[in-house]
Amino acid sequence: MDSADHPGSNGLRPAMRSDELWLVGFRFRTASGTLTRHYYVVPRAADGEQAKQLAGRRARSAGERLKRAFAGVDECWIEVRRLRRSAIGAWRLSEGT
C-alpha cells in the first residue's frame, strides 16, 4: 500500500519523495492568436491536483504574466503528468491527463 495515497494524522497527504515530480502544462493564446503551452515542473506536491494548484499560482503570477505579454491562461486545457525516477536514475513521464 502506498502511503502517499493515505492522509497522515494531520489529515494531509505526505509530500512526495524527491524522486517524483509533476509536469503541469497550461495553454494560452498570444497577441497574434497563436496557441502556446507553458510547462511547470512542480516538486513536493502530494498529488496531481495539488501540483495543478501550485503550478496555476505560478502561471498567474505577475512575473509569468509579464513573460507572456499578459496573455491569460486557458483554464479549459491543463495537462498534468507525473515524473518518476527509476531505481537506476532514469526519469519516466506518465501519460497525460
C-alpha positions in Angstrom: 0.0 0.0 0.0 1.4 3.4 -1.0 1.4 5.8 2.0 1.2 8.8 -0.4 -2.4 7.8 -1.1 -3.5 8.0 2.5 -3.6 11.1 4.7 -1.4 11.3 7.8 -2.5 12.1 11.3 -2.9 15.8 10.4 -5.4 14.9 7.6 -2.9 15.9 4.8 -1.2 13.6 2.4 2.5 13.4 2.9 4.7 15.2 0.4 6.2 13.2 -2.5 9.6 11.8 -2.4 12.4 13.8 -4.1 12.5 11.2 -6.9 8.9 12.2 -8.0 8.0 15.5 -9.7 5.0 16.8 -11.6 4.9 18.4 -15.0 1.9 20.8 -15.4 1.1 22.5 -18.7 -1.1 25.4 -19.4 -2.2 26.7 -22.8 -2.7 30.4 -23.7 -3.3 32.5 -26.8 -0.6 35.0 -27.8 -1.5 38.5 -29.0 -1.1 37.3 -32.6 -3.6 34.5 -31.9 -1.2 31.6 -31.7 -1.9 28.9 -29.2 1.2 28.3 -27.0 1.8 26.0 -24.0 3.9 26.7 -20.9 5.0 23.8 -18.6 6.0 24.0 -15.0 7.9 21.4 -13.0 6.4 21.1 -9.6 8.3 19.4 -6.7 6.8 18.4 -3.3 3.2 18.0 -4.4 1.1 15.2 -2.8 -0.9 14.6 -5.9 -1.8 15.9 -9.4 -4.5 18.2 -8.1 -2.1 19.9 -5.7 0.5 20.1 -8.4 -2.1 21.8 -10.7 -2.9 24.3 -8.0 0.7 25.2 -7.3 1.6 25.5 -11.0 -1.6 27.6 -11.5 -0.4 30.1 -8.9 2.9 30.3 -10.6 1.4 30.7 -14.0 -0.9 33.5 -12.8 1.9 35.4 -11.0 2.8 38.9 -12.2 6.2 37.8 -13.4 4.9 34.9 -15.5 2.1 37.1 -16.9 4.6 39.7 -18.0 6.7 37.0 -19.7 3.5 36.0 -21.7 2.7 39.6 -22.5 -0.3 39.3 -20.1 -1.9 36.6 -22.1 -4.4 34.7 -19.9 -4.2 31.0 -19.1 -6.8 28.8 -20.8 -8.4 27.1 -17.8 -10.1 24.6 -20.1 -6.7 23.0 -21.1 -4.4 21.8 -18.4 -2.1 18.8 -18.7 -0.8 17.1 -15.6 1.9 14.4 -15.8 4.0 12.7 -13.1 7.7 12.4 -13.5 9.3 9.5 -11.7 12.9 8.4 -11.3 13.6 4.7 -11.5 16.0 2.8 -9.3 18.7 3.3 -11.9 18.1 7.0 -12.2 16.2 7.2 -15.4 13.2 9.6 -15.5 9.9 8.4 -16.8 6.9 10.6 -17.7 3.4 9.3 -17.1 0.5 9.6 -19.6 -1.1 13.0 -19.6 -4.4 13.9 -18.1 
